[in-house]
Amino acid sequence: MYASVSRFRIDDLAPYIYRTHDSGKTWTLITTGLPPGPVDAVREDPVRKGLLYAATENAVWVSFDDGDSWQSLQRNLPHTAARDIVVHDRDLIVATHGRGFWIMDDITPLRQAAAAMADTLWKPGPAIRIPRSLNTDTPIPPDEPMAENPPTGAVIDYYLAEAVSGPVTLEISDAHGKLVRRFASTDPPDPSPEELARQLIPAYWVRPHQALGTAAGGHRWVWDLRGERPLAQQYDYPISAVPHDTPRGPQGPTVPPGSYTVKLTAGGKTLTAPLEVKLDPRIKLSPAAIAQQYQRAVRLAELLTRSTQAVRQARSAAAQLGKLNASDPLKAQVTAAAGKVALLLSGPRGATPAERDRLSTLMGVNGKLATLYRIVDVDAVPTAAVIAELTKAERELAQLTTSWDTLKAELATLSTALTGAGLPAIQPEAPPPARDAEPREE
């Protein structure tokens, strides 16, 4: 049992926190480490015995040893009176005087922390599989008062006793040991500054790039419960944006509920911890339906990646053919090859949008797959029409891929003739020209 006493109104500014282990027969003053200043509240963590939180007139404090010593838990809190403090599930909530309510999300690491720790990967708390945002309108203006939502996904915390010079990696595997997602401290910014400059959105929409920490101390990483994103012709931002926290899409498939393993590699050491992903309690789909939903999303992601690879190769080949200054007789071959690539890529020149919709082209099937992927990214059973369109698009992509492979063989033959004439070969695998972003609404 613990008690805090404030003698502020009689001009006594000393901190007073008392502890009893005999139901109040005797009390011990436990304020070592606390600076002068009244204490307004003290709470014990409901999970870890002896883990205490104290709210004072100018800060928040924590004790890991039943109050024998205290250390600051201030972090980014304003220095103002913290009048009360409570623990709700895995969150620590502070009520301040005049500066609002503050919440420290997921205090799981505090419950597992120990003195003189070695490198540690704390066991994450259960992650709830919920959507990032249900807002379907334009984002809230940045000048409108609002508070941040809790992190969406699995909150993964780790501690490094010393800074590491090499990369830090974090891998998540499913119950069968299959790798689902991998992060590294060396991952490049996503999006790149060049890609961001082409986006037709306000800069404050974008979720800033984050990298796994390599410095000594504690680090937090939030996995969004998604696999690797598919390759796409265009990555953009939904109109349901959250200021400073909007990821660009398409994102990877949302993983199903179940058991996962988190593996941290840093400084030559590997640490693992179990992670449980739970279904949103509002979702009433059966486990079989959720599993089918995930398999369908993975299938579509693979198709979208294959389709995008073919489109990029065709666009790259078309751009290279357009730059060639070949003379007869190669000029006729180059013109013919360029026509074939353009026809397979986007259909005949001058075709109306309605006519293009009826044609089977690489760009057309890529757009269909991108749309289908967005449609199935929801916790609902897909309609028969969606299933039919998915089957049709998969069959269409297979036929187009065969045609593109045949055309690439023809381009390889043409490239031999081009290099013989001192001209550059056609390399479909070379990066295609950059595309400008196009606005999209959901």
VOPAGU-2260 file (C-alpha; in pm, 1 decimal, decimal comma):
REM VOPAGU-2260
SITE   aa  ch    i         X         Y         Z
SITE  MET   A    0       0,0       0,0       0,0
SITE  TYR   A    1     125,9     348,6     -86,5
SITE  ALA   A    2      22,3     703,9      -2,7
SITE  SER   A    3     128,8    1045,8    -126,9
SITE  VAL   A    4      97,3    1357,0      85,6
SITE  SER   A    5      96,4    1716,4     -38,4
SITE  ARG   A    6     166,3    1991,8     215,5
SITE  PHE   A    7     176,1    2254,5     -58,1
SITE  ARG   A    8     -92,3    2470,8     104,4
SITE  ILE   A    9     111,8    2512,1     421,6
SITE  ASP   A   10     426,5    2606,2     228,4
SITE  ASP   A   11     595,9    2268,9     271,9
SITE  LEU   A   12     748,7    2186,7     -68,8
SITE  ALA   A   13     913,8    1858,3      29,8
SITE  PRO   A   14     804,1    1535,7    -148,7
SITE  TYR   A   15     617,9    1280,5      61,9
SITE  ILE   A   16     546,9     922,6     -49,8
SITE  TYR   A   17     493,1     649,5     206,7
SITE  ARG   A   18     491,3     270,2     181,3
SITE  THR   A   19     350,2       8,8     415,8
SITE  HIS   A   20     388,6    -367,7     401,4
SITE  ASP   A   21     184,4    -441,5     713,9
SITE  SER   A   22    -155,1    -294,8     623,5
SITE  GLY   A   23     -75,6      46,9     767,4
SITE  LYS   A   24      74,8     -41,4    1104,1
SITE  THR   A   25     406,7     113,9    1002,3
SITE  TRP   A   26     497,2     346,3     716,8
SITE  THR   A   27     829,4     419,5     543,2
SITE  LEU   A   28     914,4     741,2     359,9
SITE  ILE   A   29    1030,5     650,8       5,7
SITE  THR   A   30    1150,8     963,4    -175,5
SITE  THR   A   31    1513,6     890,0    -264,7
SITE  GLY   A   32    1584,2    1050,8    -601,1
SITE  LEU   A   33    1286,6    1288,3    -597,0
SITE  PRO   A   34    1365,1    1661,7    -609,9
SITE  PRO   A   35    1185,2    1915,4    -390,0
SITE  GLY   A   36     820,9    1954,1    -486,5
SITE  PRO   A   37     483,8    1823,4    -365,8
SITE  VAL   A   38     364,0    1480,6    -481,8
SITE  ASP   A   39       3,1    1469,7    -600,9
SITE  ALA   A   40     -41,7    1097,0    -671,3
SITE  VAL   A   41     134,4     761,5    -656,5
SITE  ARG   A   42      20,9     440,4    -828,8
SITE  GLU   A   43     148,1      84,5    -839,4
SITE  ASP   A   44     151,7     -96,5   -1171,3
SITE  PRO   A   45    -123,1    -362,7   -1171,3
SITE  VAL   A   46      99,1    -612,9   -1353,5
SITE  ARG   A   47     449,8    -573,9   -1209,1
SITE  LYS   A   48     467,3    -562,2    -831,7
SITE  GLY   A   49     688,8    -283,0    -700,1
SITE  LEU   A   50     673,0     -77,1   -1021,2
SITE  LEU   A   51     552,4     265,3    -905,9
SITE  TYR   A   52     456,4     587,8   -1081,7
SITE  ALA   A   53     449,5     926,2    -909,9
SITE  ALA   A   54     290,8    1252,0   -1026,1
SITE  THR   A   55     444,0    1567,6    -879,3
SITE  GLU   A   56     390,0    1940,3    -920,8
SITE  ASN   A   57     636,1    1957,4   -1210,3
SITE  ALA   A   58     710,9    1607,5   -1344,4
SITE  VAL   A   59     634,4    1234,3   -1354,9
SITE  TRP   A   60     862,4     975,5   -1195,1
SITE  VAL   A   61     905,0     598,5   -1193,4
SITE  SER   A   62    1048,3     349,4    -944,6
SITE  PHE   A   63    1141,7      -7,5   -1034,3
SITE  ASP   A   64    1229,3    -113,3    -678,1
SITE  ASP   A   65     914,5     -49,8    -475,4
SITE  GLY   A   66    1003,5     314,0    -414,0
SITE  ASP   A   67    1357,1     267,6    -283,2
SITE  SER   A   68    1478,5     495,1    -565,4
SITE  TRP   A   69    1311,9     713,8    -827,0
SITE  GLN   A   70    1405,2     832,0   -1175,8
SITE  SER   A   71    1247,6    1068,3   -1424,1
SITE  LEU   A   72     979,2     951,0   -1667,5
SITE  GLN   A   73     931,4    1299,2   -1810,7
SITE  ARG   A   74    1025,9    1239,6   -2175,4
SITE  ASN   A   75     822,8    1493,9   -2379,5
SITE  LEU   A   76     577,6    1590,8   -2104,9
SITE  PRO   A   77     544,1    1963,7   -2035,5
SITE  HIS   A   78     686,6    2072,4   -1701,7
SITE  THR   A   79     361,8    2144,6   -1524,2
SITE  ALA   A   80     165,0    2001,6   -1234,8
SITE  ALA   A   81      67,8    1636,9   -1289,4
SITE  ARG   A   82    -236,9    1613,8   -1065,8
SITE  ASP   A   83    -319,2    1246,3   -1118,1
SITE  ILE   A   84    -179,1     937,3   -1285,2
SITE  VAL   A   85    -348,9     606,2   -1367,6
SITE  VAL   A   86    -261,5     284,0   -1548,4
SITE  HIS   A   87    -514,7     163,6   -1805,1
SITE  ASP   A   88    -431,5    -177,1   -1951,2
SITE  ARG   A   89     -87,3    -113,1   -2109,4
SITE  ASP   A   90    -106,8     267,2   -2113,4
SITE  LEU   A   91      -1,2     525,7   -1856,2
SITE  ILE   A   92    -233,6     828,3   -1837,9
SITE  VAL   A   93    -137,9    1160,7   -1681,4
SITE  ALA   A   94    -377,5    1446,3   -1602,3
SITE  THR   A   95    -197,8    1780,9   -1590,7
SITE  HIS   A   96    -301,0    2120,8   -1463,1
SITE  GLY   A   97    -370,7    2334,1   -1768,8
SITE  ARG   A   98    -180,9    2122,9   -2024,6
SITE  GLY   A   99    -433,9    1849,9   -2099,6
SITE  PHE   A  100    -423,1    1471,8   -2074,6
SITE  TRP   A  101    -111,6    1281,4   -2181,4
SITE  ILE   A  102     -81,4     909,8   -2256,9
SITE  MET   A  103     231,9     696,7   -2271,3
SITE  ASP   A  104     134,6     418,8   -2512,0
SITE  ASP   A  105     226,1      62,1   -2419,9
SITE  ILE   A  106     437,7      51,7   -2104,3
SITE  THR   A  107     526,8    -314,5   -2162,8
SITE  PRO   A  108     902,8    -232,9   -2158,1
SITE  LEU   A  109     872,5     -70,5   -1814,7
SITE  ARG   A  110     712,9    -388,1   -1682,3
SITE  GLN   A  111    1002,8    -597,6   -1810,9
SITE  ALA   A  112    1294,6    -358,2   -1750,4
SITE  ALA   A  113    1576,8    -456,2   -1514,9
SITE  ALA   A  114    1890,4    -291,4   -1379,5
SITE  ALA   A  115    2214,4    -325,9   -1579,9
SITE  MET   A  116    2040,2    -483,7   -1878,1
SITE  ALA   A  117    2221,8    -645,4   -2167,1
SITE  ASP   A  118    2082,8    -614,8   -2519,0
SITE  THR   A  119    1713,4    -693,9   -2480,1
SITE  LEU   A  120    1415,5    -754,7   -2706,4
SITE  TRP   A  121    1113,3    -712,8   -2484,1
SITE  LYS   A  122     817,4    -941,5   -2538,3
SITE  PRO   A  123     555,4    -730,1   -2717,7
SITE  GLY   A  124     201,3    -710,0   -2591,6
SITE  PRO   A  125     -78,5    -854,7   -2807,6
SITE  ALA   A  126    -141,7    -656,5   -3126,3
SITE  ILE   A  127    -498,7    -592,6   -3238,4
SITE  ARG   A  128    -559,2    -617,4   -3612,1
SITE  ILE   A  129    -750,4    -294,0   -3675,0
SITE  PRO   A  130    -756,6     -59,6   -3976,4
SITE  ARG   A  131    -529,4     242,4   -3973,6
SITE  SER   A  132    -811,7     489,1   -4035,4
SITE  LEU   A  133   -1184,1     471,8   -4100,9
SITE  ASN   A  134   -1206,5     835,2   -4207,0
SITE  THR   A  135   -1338,1     864,1   -4563,5
SITE  ASP   A  136   -1316,8    1240,6   -4599,6
SITE  THR   A  137   -1034,4    1487,7   -4641,0
SITE  PRO   A  138    -792,8    1502,6   -4346,5
SITE  ILE   A  139    -836,3    1727,8   -4047,1
SITE  PRO   A  140    -659,6    2060,9   -4106,7
SITE  PRO   A  141    -327,1    2084,9   -3921,6
SITE  ASP   A  142    -437,1    2396,4   -3732,4
SITE  GLU   A  143    -736,7    2220,2   -3575,4
SITE  PRO   A  144    -672,3    2092,9   -3220,2
SITE  MET   A  145    -652,5    1714,7   -3209,0
SITE  ALA   A  146    -471,0    1432,5   -3034,8
SITE  GLU   A  147    -276,3    1142,1   -3179,0
SITE  ASN   A  148    -425,0     794,7   -3193,6
SITE  PRO   A  149    -235,6     503,1   -3038,3
SITE  PRO   A  150       5,9     322,2   -3270,1
SITE  THR   A  151    -172,0      96,5   -3519,4
SITE  GLY   A  152      -1,9    -240,8   -3517,9
SITE  ALA   A  153     248,2    -428,3   -3304,6
SITE  VAL   A  154     461,4    -214,9   -3073,2
SITE  ILE   A  155     809,8    -368,1   -3059,9
SITE  ASP   A  156    1062,1    -233,8   -2808,2
SITE  TYR   A  157    1428,0    -324,0   -2774,8
SITE  TYR   A  158    1725,5    -206,2   -2571,5
SITE  LEU   A  159    2089,0    -181,9   -2680,8
SITE  ALA   A  160    2347,4    -173,4   -2402,9
SITE  GLU   A  161    2596,8     -15,2   -2643,1
SITE  ALA   A  162    2574,1     153,0   -2980,1
SITE  VAL   A  163    2624,3     -82,2   -3275,2
SITE  SER   A  164    2820,9      11,6   -3585,2
SITE  GLY   A  165    2664,0    -242,0   -3820,4
SITE  PRO   A  166    2302,6    -261,1   -3934,5
SITE  VAL   A  167    2018,9    -350,2   -3699,4
SITE  THR   A  168    1753,1    -576,2   -3851,2
SITE  LEU   A  169    1407,4    -677,1   -3736,3
SITE  GLU   A  170    1233,9    -978,0   -3892,4
SITE  ILE   A  171     881,0   -1105,1   -3834,1
SITE  SER   A  172     798,1   -1466,5   -3918,4
SITE  ASP   A  173     469,4   -1654,1   -3899,4
SITE  ALA   A  174     397,7   -1971,7   -3702,7
SITE  HIS   A  175     547,9   -2181,1   -3985,3
SITE  GLY   A  176     873,9   -1985,5   -3984,3
SITE  LYS   A  177     798,3   -1805,0   -4310,9
SITE  LEU   A  178     936,0   -1452,4   -4326,5
SITE  VAL   A  179     653,1   -1198,5   -4338,6
SITE  ARG   A  180     836,2    -865,4   -4307,8
SITE  ARG   A  181    1191,2    -741,8   -4268,0
SITE  PHE   A  182    1320,4    -401,8   -4159,4
SITE  ALA   A  183    1678,0    -272,9   -4140,7
SITE  SER   A  184    1840,1      39,5   -4003,5
SITE  THR   A  185    1991,4      85,9   -4350,1
SITE  ASP   A  186    1656,3      93,9   -4532,9
SITE  PRO   A  187    1640,1     398,8   -4764,0
SITE  PRO   A  188    1373,5     665,7   -4706,8
SITE  ASP   A  189    1032,2     563,2   -4836,4
SITE  PRO   A  190     930,2     766,0   -5025,6
SITE  SER   A  191    1251,7     917,1   -5152,2
SITE  PRO   A  192    1275,9    1298,2   -5160,0
SITE  GLU   A  193    1239,0    1285,1   -5539,6
SITE  GLU   A  194     922,1    1073,9   -5519,0
SITE  LEU   A  195     776,4    1295,6   -5249,2
SITE  ALA   A  196     839,3    1605,4   -5459,2
SITE  ARG   A  197     620,2    1458,7   -5734,8
SITE  GLN   A  198     325,6    1387,6   -5504,2
SITE  LEU   A  199      24,4    1617,4   -5539,3
SITE  ILE   A  200     -43,9    1638,8   -5166,3
SITE  PRO   A  201      49,2    1868,7   -4877,8
SITE  ALA   A  202     377,5    1765,5   -4719,0
SITE  TYR   A  203     220,1    1749,1   -4371,3
SITE  TRP   A  204      13,3    1444,7   -4472,8
SITE  VAL   A  205     318,2    1222,2   -4502,5
SITE  ARG   A  206     439,3     984,8   -4232,6
SITE  PRO   A  207     807,7    1078,6   -4181,3
SITE  HIS   A  208    1071,3     820,0   -4259,2
SITE  GLN   A  209    1180,9     619,3   -3957,3
SITE  ALA   A  210    1478,5     389,0   -3919,4
SITE  LEU   A  211    1562,6     123,7   -3662,7
SITE  GLY   A  212    1774,8     277,2   -3388,6
SITE  THR   A  213    2139,9     177,9   -3350,0
SITE  ALA   A  214    2238,6     401,6   -3055,5
SITE  ALA   A  215    2267,9     282,0   -2697,4
SITE  GLY   A  216    1938,6     288,8   -2507,9
SITE  GLY   A  217    1576,7     198,8   -2568,4
SITE  HIS   A  218    1412,6     197,6   -2911,2
SITE  ARG   A  219    1055,0     149,6   -3030,0
SITE  TRP   A  220     935,5      18,8   -3365,0
SITE  VAL   A  221     575,5     -18,9   -3480,5
SITE  TRP   A  222     500,3    -296,6   -3728,8
SITE  ASP   A  223     179,1    -219,3   -3915,8
SITE  LEU   A  224      83,3    -591,3   -3932,9
SITE  ARG   A  225     137,9    -595,2   -4308,3
SITE  GLY   A  226     366,1    -790,8   -4535,3
SITE  GLU   A  227     596,6    -641,8   -4795,9
SITE  ARG   A  228     424,2    -394,9   -5025,6
SITE  PRO   A  229     369,7    -508,8   -5385,5
SITE  LEU   A  230     548,2    -343,7   -5672,5
SITE  ALA   A  231     316,8     -87,0   -5831,3
SITE  GLN   A  232     320,1     158,3   -6116,6
SITE  GLN   A  233     228,4     437,2   -5880,8
SITE  TYR   A  234     239,6     486,5   -5505,3
SITE  ASP   A  235      17,2     757,0   -5367,2
SITE  TYR   A  236    -167,6     873,7   -5058,7
SITE  PRO   A  237    -537,1     819,6   -4978,9
SITE  ILE   A  238    -768,1    1111,9   -4923,1
SITE  SER   A  239    -837,8     968,1   -4575,0
SITE  ALA   A  240    -509,3    1114,7   -4458,5
SITE  VAL   A  241    -392,0    1164,2   -4101,1
SITE  PRO   A  242    -159,5    1462,3   -4057,8
SITE  HIS   A  243     202,6    1348,0   -4026,3
SITE  ASP   A  244      97,7     981,2   -4015,6
SITE  THR   A  245     -28,1     883,1   -4360,9
SITE  PRO   A  246     147,1     588,3   -4528,2
SITE  ARG   A  247     147,3     566,6   -4903,9
SITE  GLY   A  248     -21,6     282,0   -5083,1
SITE  PRO   A  249     -55,1      21,2   -5191,8
SITE  GLN   A  250      61,8    -132,7   -4866,9
SITE  GLY   A  251     135,5    -498,9   -4812,0
SITE  PRO   A  252    -134,1    -756,8   -4728,4
SITE  THR   A  253    -267,6    -742,5   -4372,4
SITE  VAL   A  254    -156,6   -1054,8   -4187,4
SITE  PRO   A  255    -415,5   -1284,2   -4025,7
SITE  PRO   A  256    -446,2   -1330,9   -3649,1
SITE  GLY   A  257    -208,0   -1585,0   -3502,6
SITE  SER   A  258     133,2   -1641,5   -3348,5
SITE  TYR   A  259     441,0   -1471,0   -3489,7
SITE  THR   A  260     807,7   -1447,1   -3396,3
SITE  VAL   A  261    1007,5   -1124,1   -3382,3
SITE  LYS   A  262    1382,5   -1157,4   -3442,2
SITE  LEU   A  263    1622,6    -872,6   -3365,8
SITE  THR   A  264    1979,0    -884,1   -3496,8
SITE  ALA   A  265    2224,7    -622,3   -3369,9
SITE  GLY   A  266    2598,7    -623,0   -3312,8
SITE  GLY   A  267    2630,1    -989,8   -3404,2
SITE  LYS   A  268    2363,1   -1094,3   -3152,6
SITE  THR   A  269    2021,7   -1238,5   -3233,1
SITE  LEU   A  270    1725,6   -1210,8   -2996,6
SITE  THR   A  271    1373,2   -1344,8   -3045,2
SITE  ALA   A  272    1036,5   -1283,5   -2883,3
SITE  PRO   A  273     685,4   -1418,9   -2946,1
SITE  LEU   A  274     410,1   -1192,1   -3072,9
SITE  GLU   A  275      37,6   -1258,0   -3076,1
SITE  VAL   A  276    -185,3   -1086,8   -3333,0
SITE  LYS   A  277    -554,8   -1076,8   -3243,8
SITE  LEU   A  278    -858,5   -1004,1   -3457,3
SITE  ASP   A  279   -1047,5    -678,6   -3420,2
SITE  PRO   A  280   -1335,5    -779,1   -3186,6
SITE  ARG   A  281   -1577,5    -588,4   -3410,5
SITE  ILE   A  282   -1503,8    -822,4   -3702,2
SITE  LYS   A  283   -1730,2   -1128,2   -3712,0
SITE  LEU   A  284   -1564,6   -1319,7   -3995,4
SITE  SER   A  285   -1469,4   -1681,7   -3933,2
SITE  PRO   A  286   -1101,6   -1782,5   -3910,9
SITE  ALA   A  287   -1140,7   -1961,5   -4244,9
SITE  ALA   A  288   -1274,9   -1644,3   -4409,2
SITE  ILE   A  289    -988,4   -1437,9   -4266,6
SITE  ALA   A  290    -735,6   -1693,5   -4394,3
SITE  GLN   A  291    -893,4   -1685,9   -4741,2
SITE  GLN   A  292    -889,0   -1307,4   -4735,4
SITE  TYR   A  293    -515,2   -1307,3   -4661,9
SITE  GLN   A  294    -439,3   -1568,4   -4928,8
SITE  ARG   A  295    -639,8   -1366,4   -5181,3
SITE  ALA   A  296    -453,8   -1046,9   -5092,3
SITE  VAL   A  297    -116,2   -1222,6   -5119,8
SITE  ARG   A  298    -218,8   -1365,7   -5456,5
SITE  LEU   A  299    -323,4   -1023,1   -5583,3
SITE  ALA   A  300      -4,2    -864,2   -5451,3
SITE  GLU   A  301     202,5   -1117,4   -5645,0
SITE  LEU   A  302      -2,1   -1057,7   -5962,0
SITE  LEU   A  303      28,8    -681,4   -5923,2
SITE  THR   A  304     405,6    -712,1   -5881,7
SITE  ARG   A  305     439,4    -931,9   -6191,8
SITE  SER   A  306     217,1    -699,7   -6391,2
SITE  THR   A  307     409,8    -390,8   -6282,0
SITE  GLN   A  308     740,8    -553,7   -6371,3
SITE  ALA   A  309     611,3    -621,0   -6723,4
SITE  VAL   A  310     476,0    -265,9   -6758,8
SITE  ARG   A  311     803,2    -112,7   -6641,1
SITE  GLN   A  312    1003,3    -326,4   -6880,3
SITE  ALA   A  313     775,3    -236,3   -7171,4
SITE  ARG   A  314     788,3     135,0   -7085,5
SITE  SER   A  315    1165,9     118,8   -7059,0
SITE  ALA   A  316    1194,9     -59,4   -7394,3
SITE  ALA   A  317     959,2     190,6   -7558,8
SITE  ALA   A  318    1162,8     484,8   -7427,3
SITE  GLN   A  319    1489,2     332,6   -7550,5
SITE  LEU   A  320    1344,8     255,7   -7893,6
SITE  GLY   A  321    1216,4     612,1   -7918,5
SITE  LYS   A  322    1565,7     753,0   -7860,8
SITE  LEU   A  323    1736,0     542,7   -8127,1
SITE  ASN   A  324    1854,3     720,0   -8439,3
SITE  ALA   A  325    1886,9     416,1   -8660,2
SITE  SER   A  326    1935,5     426,6   -9034,1
SITE  ASP   A  327    1796,2     187,5   -9294,0
SITE  PRO   A  328    1750,5    -105,8   -9285,8
SITE  LEU   A  329    1747,6    -103,2   -8900,5
SITE  LYS   A  330    1518,1     199,3   -8893,0
SITE  ALA   A  331    1226,2      -5,0   -9021,1
SITE  GLN   A  332    1293,5    -280,0   -8766,0
SITE  VAL   A  333    1312,8     -27,9   -8482,3
SITE  THR   A  334     987,6     136,8   -8591,6
SITE  ALA   A  335     813,4    -199,9   -8615,2
SITE  ALA   A  336     940,5    -307,1   -8272,2
SITE  ALA   A  337     832,6      23,5   -8116,5
SITE  GLY   A  338     484,7     -23,7   -8261,9
SITE  LYS   A  339     455,6    -374,7   -8119,2
SITE  VAL   A  340     568,6    -259,6   -7774,3
SITE  ALA   A  341     326,2      34,0   -7774,3
SITE  LEU   A  342      38,1    -188,3   -7886,5
SITE  LEU   A  343     101,8    -444,5   -7611,8
SITE  LEU   A  344     163,2    -175,9   -7352,2
SITE  SER   A  345    -138,4      50,2   -7402,5
SITE  GLY   A  346    -317,8     -35,9   -7726,7
SITE  PRO   A  347    -335,9     145,1   -8060,6
SITE  ARG   A  348    -262,3     515,3   -8074,3
SITE  GLY   A  349    -574,1     730,0   -8086,9
SITE  ALA   A  350    -800,4     475,7   -7916,7
SITE  THR   A  351   -1070,2     623,0   -7693,5
SITE  PRO   A  352   -1078,9     537,8   -7320,2
SITE  ALA   A  353   -1380,9     314,3   -7379,6
SITE  GLU   A  354   -1196,6     130,2   -7655,5
SITE  ARG   A  355    -889,3      88,8   -7436,2
SITE  ASP   A  356   -1104,1     -64,0   -7160,9
SITE  ARG   A  357   -1209,0    -339,6   -7400,9
SITE  LEU   A  358    -853,4    -410,0   -7513,3
SITE  SER   A  359    -614,9    -648,1   -7340,8
SITE  THR   A  360    -299,3    -448,5   -7263,2
SITE  LEU   A  361     -28,1    -451,9   -6999,0
SITE  MET   A  362    -132,7    -111,8   -6867,3
SITE  GLY   A  363    -497,3    -213,6   -6864,3
SITE  VAL   A  364    -453,2    -532,9   -6664,6
SITE  ASN   A  365    -213,8    -354,5   -6429,1
SITE  GLY   A  366    -481,7     -97,0   -6351,1
SITE  LYS   A  367    -742,6    -369,3   -6295,3
SITE  LEU   A  368    -516,6    -556,2   -6053,9
SITE  ALA   A  369    -435,2    -237,7   -5861,4
SITE  THR   A  370    -807,2    -163,8   -5824,9
SITE  LEU   A  371    -888,1    -519,4   -5716,9
SITE  TYR   A  372    -607,3    -509,7   -5461,5
SITE  ARG   A  373    -757,3    -197,0   -5303,7
SITE  ILE   A  374   -1104,4    -353,4   -5304,5
SITE  VAL   A  375   -1003,0    -668,7   -5116,6
SITE  ASP   A  376    -805,1    -474,7   -4854,1
SITE  VAL   A  377   -1100,4    -482,1   -4615,1
SITE  ASP   A  378   -1239,3    -726,9   -4359,3
SITE  ALA   A  379   -1536,8    -841,9   -4564,2
SITE  VAL   A  380   -1622,4   -1134,9   -4787,8
SITE  PRO   A  381   -1563,7   -1029,9   -5151,5
SITE  THR   A  382   -1855,8   -1032,3   -5391,3
SITE  ALA   A  383   -1891,4   -1284,7   -5670,6
SITE  ALA   A  384   -1816,0   -1006,7   -5919,2
SITE  VAL   A  385   -1482,0    -934,1   -5750,6
SITE  ILE   A  386   -1385,8   -1302,4   -5756,2
SITE  ALA   A  387   -1482,1   -1325,8   -6123,6
SITE  GLU   A  388   -1278,5   -1016,3   -6213,6
SITE  LEU   A  389    -978,4   -1150,0   -6022,5
SITE  THR   A  390    -990,4   -1478,9   -6213,7
SITE  LYS   A  391   -1032,1   -1294,1   -6542,0
SITE  ALA   A  392    -742,6   -1055,5   -6468,9
SITE  GLU   A  393    -513,0   -1342,0   -6370,0
SITE  ARG   A  394    -588,3   -1524,7   -6695,3
SITE  GLU   A  395    -540,8   -1204,5   -6895,2
SITE  LEU   A  396    -205,5   -1134,0   -6729,0
SITE  ALA   A  397     -81,9   -1484,8   -6810,5
SITE  GLN   A  398    -161,9   -1432,4   -7179,9
SITE  LEU   A  399      -4,3   -1086,2   -7186,8
SITE  THR   A  400     307,7   -1208,0   -7007,0
SITE  THR   A  401     352,5   -1478,5   -7270,5
SITE  SER   A  402     317,5   -1217,4   -7545,4
SITE  TRP   A  403     566,7    -989,4   -7371,3
SITE  ASP   A  404     820,0   -1271,7   -7331,2
SITE  THR   A  405     791,3   -1341,3   -7704,2
SITE  LEU   A  406     838,5    -973,6   -7783,3
SITE  LYS   A  407    1141,9    -952,8   -7553,5
SITE  ALA   A  408    1299,7   -1235,6   -7751,4
SITE  GLU   A  409    1245,5   -1030,9   -8068,2
SITE  LEU   A  410    1401,6    -727,8   -7897,0
SITE  ALA   A  411    1704,3    -938,2   -7804,3
SITE  THR   A  412    1750,3   -1030,1   -8171,2
SITE  LEU   A  413    1712,9    -664,3   -8268,1
SITE  SER   A  414    1965,8    -565,5   -8001,3
SITE  THR   A  415    2225,6    -792,7   -8160,3
SITE  ALA   A  416    2181,0    -608,2   -8488,5
SITE  LEU   A  417    2189,6    -270,9   -8312,9
SITE  THR   A  418    2515,4    -338,8   -8131,2
SITE  GLY   A  419    2662,4    -462,1   -8458,5
SITE  ALA   A  420    2579,6    -122,4   -8607,0
SITE  GLY   A  421    2736,9      59,2   -8312,9
SITE  LEU   A  422    2403,3     145,1   -8148,9
SITE  PRO   A  423    2299,1      69,7   -7789,6
SITE  ALA   A  424    2112,1    -251,9   -7720,9
SITE  ILE   A  425    1755,9    -247,5   -7589,0
SITE  GLN   A  426    1755,4    -334,2   -7218,9
SITE  PRO   A  427    1399,0    -377,5   -7086,0
SITE  GLU   A  428    1530,9    -428,4   -6731,1
SITE  ALA   A  429    1667,8     -72,1   -6721,8
SITE  PRO   A  430    1460,9     171,2   -6509,8
SITE  PRO   A  431    1178,3     334,7   -6707,7
SITE  PRO   A  432    1123,7     712,2   -6719,6
SITE  ALA   A  433     974,8     859,4   -6403,1
SITE  ARG   A  434     600,5     919,0   -6401,6
SITE  ASP   A  435     430,4    1222,0   -6251,8
SITE  ALA   A  436     192,1    1154,0   -5965,6
SITE  GLU   A  437    -177,5    1152,2   -6042,3
SITE  PRO   A  438    -446,4    1251,4   -5791,9
SITE  ARG   A  439    -663,4     969,8   -5660,0
SITE  GLU   A  440    -963,2     971,0   -5430,5
SITE  GLU   A  441   -1109,5     684,8   -5231,8
